[in-house]
Amino acid sequence: MPTPRTRTFTAGLVLLLIAVAGLVLSPGPAGATTTSPERAGPLPGSFAWTSTGPLISPKPDATHPIVSVKDPTVFRYKNRWHVYFTTANTAGAWSLGHTSFTDWSQAAAAPQTFLDANPNIGNRYAAAPQVFYFAPQKTWYMVYQTGPPSYSTTKDPANPASWSAPKYFFDAEPQIVLDNKGTGGWLDFWTVCDRTDCYLFFSDDNGHQYRSRTTRAEFPNGFRDTAIVLSEPNRFDLFEASNVYRLGNSGKYLMLVEALATGSDWRRYFRAWTADSLGGAWTPLADTEANSFLRSDNVTFAAGQPAWTTDFSHGELIRDGVDQTLTINPCRLRFLYQGMDPAASGDYSQLPWRLALVTQTNSTC
């Protein structure tokens, strides 16, 4: 029978081996659904998906004449799905909203809360939210744009009224962005961290993808070393709405960036790259209009569902947890995206965006 000393040594050795293998997860918040992500199998060189019909649509009221819901961020907390999103109203004003439900079948009927009612956020321009739990501080963050990249914090992301007033990540727009954005603007900010650093990725609507860095100890302060990590001569080939995720426990990362199909129908779609580290170089995975990560030509619709959209735009992959590592299970890819009626036209703020879910159908696992 092992002695107490032997049992202690064995337990310590197991923990050490797990840590060396990189399998220790940041402790999640109470109520969060966090699973042990599988070691990543290889992602395919091409992708196939099936889509639902619209799951979340605008629910206007007397003081919120909204015409669209878009730019979703999604996470599982206290046995419910929570979705924060951008809204646009009939006057072209942008703000934020929230909805929650236990199962996707309930999403369409779930009530919506508008964050202009939060006195700390108020009736200001706000768009493109990203919500995650920053385990080192035991605090939830919502990263979004109020013009510059901003963040709010809370201890309870299920309560939209609890978010703090926005604070800026930067004192001023980095010079490299000013020098390269042309007629575009910095937008669609995305935070992801590894064991030592946190990175802020963003776009400029002008063919550039940027990355800034700070340490986990300094976060949310200290972002610096802003650099261009991807660029295209055609601004629409690398447009906006980037996402970056850790691929299970493989040590690799996946980046998605939205583009417009200028070679064919001008519809929105996603390109994909991978990297061995967040600070490293990005290698093409499915990065062309002919072989994209997500586009109308690799999506079918569930039985009985019409092909209600040919745009696959700004969204978020379903994560395996909620923390700052933004870990996904590469064997079960699902993506909550915005789409719209292909016949819709007019000013961008008035386009009838709706939210739907695609599920990968050709996993290599």
N, C-alpha and C positions, 0 to 999 in steps of 0.2 A: 504494500500500500504506500503511495507517495506520501512523504512527509509534508508538513505545511510549507517548509522552505522550498521543497521540490515543486510543489504546486505553484508557489509564488513565482519561482524562476521560470516555470513553463508558461504561465500566463503572461509574464513580462516578455518572454521571447516571442510568443505569438503576436502580442501587440506591436512589438518592434518590427517583426516581419511584415505585418499588415501595413504599418506606417511606411516602411521602405518600399513596399509594392504600390504605394500611393492610393490605398483603398480606404483610408480614414476620411469620413465625411464630416463636414462642419456640423455641429449640433444644430438641429432645426428648432424652430419655435414650437411651443405647445400648440397642438391643433393642426400643424402642417402635415400634409401627406408627403413623406419622403421615403423612397425605396432605394435599395442598393442597386445602383446602375450596373447593367451587365457590361462585361468587357466587350468593347466594340468589335463586331465583325466588320469586314470591309464594306464600305458603302458602294453601291453599284455605280457603274459609269454612266448610266442613264436611269431615269426615274419614271414610275407610273403611279397614278393616284386615282382615287375615287372621291367624289365630293358630295356633301349633303346639299340640300337647298338652303336658302337663307335661314339662319337660326336666330339671329339677333337683328332686329329692325328698329327704326326710330319709334319712340313713343312720345310724341309731342304733347304738351299740355298748354294751359292758357298763358304761361309765362315762358315757355320753352318751345317755340315753333320750329323744332329741329327737322331737318330733311335728310340727315344721314348719320350713321354711326360708322366709325372707321378707326384705323390704327390701333387694334386691340393689343392689350397685354393680358395674359391669362395665367392663373395659378390655382392650386387646390389647397384649401385651408379650412379647418374645422368641418371636414366632410362636405364641403361645398366648392363648386367652381366660382371663382371671382374673376370678372372681366372689367377692366377699366378701358375706356375708349375715348376717342375724340368725337365731338359733335359739331355740326355746322347748322346754323339756323337760316331762316329765309332772308335775313339781312346780311348774310355772309360772315357772321361772327363765329369764331371758333372757341370751344370750351371743352370740358371734360365731363364724362359720365361714368357710372358704375352700375353693374347688375350682378346678381348672384343666384345660384340655383344648385340643386343637388345632382341633377342629371341633365345631359344635353337635351333630352326630350322636353324639358321644362323651360329651356332658354327663351323660347318665343314668348311665353306668357309671363316671364319674370319681370317684376317692376324695375324701373330704372330711376336712379338718383343722380341729380346734376350737381356738380361740384362748385358751381357758382354760389350755391347755398352755404358752402363752407366759408365762414367769415375770414379765415386765414388766406384763402385763395381768391374768393370773390369773383366779381364780374370782370375778369381780365382775359386777354388772349392767352390760351393755354392749349397745347396739342401734343400728340404723339407720346403717350405715357409708356413707361416701362417700370414694373413693380417687382422687387425682389427683397429677400431678407438678408441683411448684412450680419452674418453670424458673429463676427468679432465684437460688435457693439450691441447685439441682441435687439436690433432696430430694423424696421422696414423702411425702404427707400422707394420713392416714386421719382424717377428721372423723366423730365419732359421739357418742352420748349416753351418759353414765355418771350420769345425772341432769342436771347442767349440760352444756353443749356442751364437748366435749373433743377433743383431737387427739393422735395418735401419729405418729412419723416413722420412715422407713427409707430405705436406699439400694437395697434389693432387695425390691420388693413381691411377688415370687414366693415369698418365704420368710416364711410367717406368724409364725415364731418370731423374726423380726428387728425387729418393731415395738417402739418405745420405750414406756415407761410413759406413760399418759395425762396430759396437762396441760390446765388449764382455759383457755378463751378470756377469761372474765370473772372478776373477783374476787367479784361478786355479781350476782344476777338484776336486770336493768334495771328501774327503777321503772315504766316504761310497761307492761312485761309484768305486773308485780305488780298494777297498777291495772286491767288489762283481761282477764286470763286467766280470771277467775271460778273455776269448778270445774275448769278445764282446767289445762294445764301446758305450759311451753315445751318443744318437742321437734322432731325431724326437721330437723337443722341442715344447711345446704347452702352451700358456699363457691364463689364464682366471681369472677374478677378481670378488669378491663380493663387499659389501659396504665398507669394511675396508682394505682388503688385496688382493694382487695379487699372483697367484700361477703359478709356472712353473713345468709342468709335462714332464717326458721324460722316455725313455726306455734304455736298455743296450744290447739287443740281447742275453741276458743270463738269462731270466726268472725273471726279476725284473722290477717293475714300481716304479718310484721315484716322489717325490714332494718336491719342494723348495718353500719358502714363503718370501714375503716382504710386506710392507704396500703400500696402494695406494699412499700415500703421497711421499714415497721414490721411487716408480717405475720410471724408470727401474733399479734403483740401489738397493742394500741392500739385495739381495736374500741370504737366510740362512736357517737353520733348515732342511737341506735336509734329507729326510727319505724315506725308502722303504714302499710303501703303498699296494703293491700286490707282491706276489712271487710264483713261481712254480718250482718244481724240474726238470721238462722237459723244457729246455730253449725255445723250439718252441711253447709251450703252452701260453707263454706271451712274445711275440717277439719284436714288434715295432709299430710305427704309431699310437700312442694313440691320442684320441680326448676327450675333456671334455666340456660339455654344461650345461647351466641352462635350466631346463624343464619348460618353460612358467613361470607362477607365483606361481608354486606349492611349492617353497622352496627346491626342490630336484634337484639333478644333475645326469647326465648320463655320464659314461665313456665307451669308446670303445677302445679296444686294439687288434691289429692284431696278429693272430696266424697261424701256419701251421698245416694242418690236418695230423698229424703223424700216426693216427690210421687208415687212409684209403689211400687217394690219394696224400697227401703232397701238396695240393693246399691251397692257402691263404684265410683266412676268418676272421670275426670279432666276438669277444666275448663282452659282455656288463655287466656292474655293475651300481648300483645307490647308492647315498649317500644323507644324509640330509644336508650336508654342504661340502664345498670344503676341509675343514680341518679335516673332519670326516672319519669314516671307510666305506669301499665300500662293498655292499651286492650283491651277484650274482643275475643277472636278466635272461640273456640268455648266459650262459658262458661255454657251453660244445660243443664239436664237434657235438653231436647228437641234441642239441637244441641251435643253435647259433643265434647271432643277424643277421648276413648276411653271407650266404654261398651258394654254388651252389645248394644245395638241398632245399633251400627255395626261390629260384628266378626263375621266368618264364620270357620269353622274349616276347616283344611286337609282335603282329601279323606281320608275314612276316620277322621277325628278327631271324636269326639263333642263336643258343646258342654259341656265338662267344668266350666266355671265361668261364673257370671254376675257375678262380682266382678272388676274390673280395678283393682288396688290397688298400693300403694307399689312403685316400680321406678325404672329409669333408661333414658334414650335411649342408643343406641349412639353413642359419640362418634367424631369423625374423627381425633382424636389423644388425648393423655393429659394435656395441660398445663392450667394454671389458667384458661385462657380458656373451657374446656368448650365447644369448638366442635363443632357438628353439621352434617352435610350435609342441608339441607332438602329435597333431591331424593331422599334415601334414608332415610326415617325408619323406625327399628326401635326397639322398646321392650321391655325385659326387665321383666316385671311379676310380681306375685304374684296367684294365684287360688286357688280352693278349690271343693270339691264343694258345689253349692248346697244339698244336704240336710244339711250339717254345721251343728251348733249347739253351744251350751255356752259356757263361759268363753273369753274372747278368746285367752288364752294356749294353749288346747288346740285351737284351730281348725287344720285340716290344710292350711296354706298350702303351695303348690308354686310353682315358677317356670316361666314360659313366655315365648315371644317372639312379639310381633305385628309385622307389616310393613305399612306403608301401601300401599294399592292404588290411590289416586287422586291421585298426585303431579301437580302442575301443570307440572313441568319437562319 
